[in-house]
Amino acid sequence: MTLYGLKACDTCRKALKALDGRDVAFVDVRADGVPPETLAGWIAKLGPDALVNRRSTTWRGLPEAERAQAETAQGAAALLARHPALMKRPVTVAGGALHVGWDSGVRAALGL
């Protein structure tokens, strides 16, 4: 299982704590980045709206021209590559399944 997020994100910390004892690889998207082909695959599977956090302070600080990029898959991938904190998190890849966020549905899908 791989968890993508930010070390400083409270939700990512909660997820890591809940997954303690399992074989989890953590990828800090700001420090380590996400390979472009991985981002493109996620967006192709889920759509740009599922990954771009439009409620974040990073989003509110973006100029309108950059925000408009999030409407297309290719633009959203480029935007997330430049601004990793815009990604909804955590993104969990487990057994071929892709989960975004840390709500009760994701926890149930992961057996928690």
Secondary structure as the mmCIF struct_conf table of DSSP 4:
data_model
#
loop_
_struct_conf.conf_type_id
_struct_conf.id
_struct_conf.beg_label_comp_id
_struct_conf.beg_label_asym_id
_struct_conf.beg_label_seq_id
_struct_conf.end_label_comp_id
_struct_conf.end_label_asym_id
_struct_conf.end_label_seq_id
STRN STRN1 THR A 2 GLY A 5
TURN_TY1_P TURN_TY1_P1 LYS A 7 ALA A 8
HELX_RH_AL_P HELX_RH_AL_P1 ASP A 10 ALA A 18
TURN_TY1_P TURN_TY1_P2 LEU A 19 GLY A 21
BEND BEND1 ARG A 22 ARG A 22
STRN STRN2 ALA A 25 ASP A 28
TURN_TY1_P TURN_TY1_P3 VAL A 29 ASP A 32
HELX_RH_AL_P HELX_RH_AL_P2 PRO A 36 LEU A 46
HELX_RH_AL_P HELX_RH_AL_P3 PRO A 48 LEU A 51
STRN STRN3 VAL A 52 VAL A 52
TURN_TY1_P TURN_TY1_P4 ARG A 54 ARG A 55
BEND BEND2 SER A 56 SER A 56
HELX_RH_AL_P HELX_RH_AL_P4 THR A 57 ARG A 60
TURN_TY1_P TURN_TY1_P5 GLY A 61 GLY A 61
BEND BEND3 LEU A 62 LEU A 62
HELX_RH_AL_P HELX_RH_AL_P5 GLU A 64 GLN A 69
TURN_TY1_P TURN_TY1_P6 ALA A 70 GLU A 71
BEND BEND4 THR A 72 THR A 72
HELX_RH_AL_P HELX_RH_AL_P6 ALA A 73 ARG A 82
HELX_RH_3T_P HELX_RH_3T_P1 PRO A 84 LEU A 86
STRN STRN4 MET A 87 MET A 87
BEND BEND5 ARG A 89 ARG A 89
STRN STRN5 VAL A 91 ALA A 94
TURN_TY1_P TURN_TY1_P7 GLY A 95 GLY A 96
STRN STRN6 ALA A 97 VAL A 100
BEND BEND6 GLY A 101 GLY A 101
BEND BEND7 ASP A 103 ASP A 103
HELX_RH_AL_P HELX_RH_AL_P7 SER A 104 ALA A 109
TURN_TY1_P TURN_TY1_P8 LEU A 110 GLY A 111
#
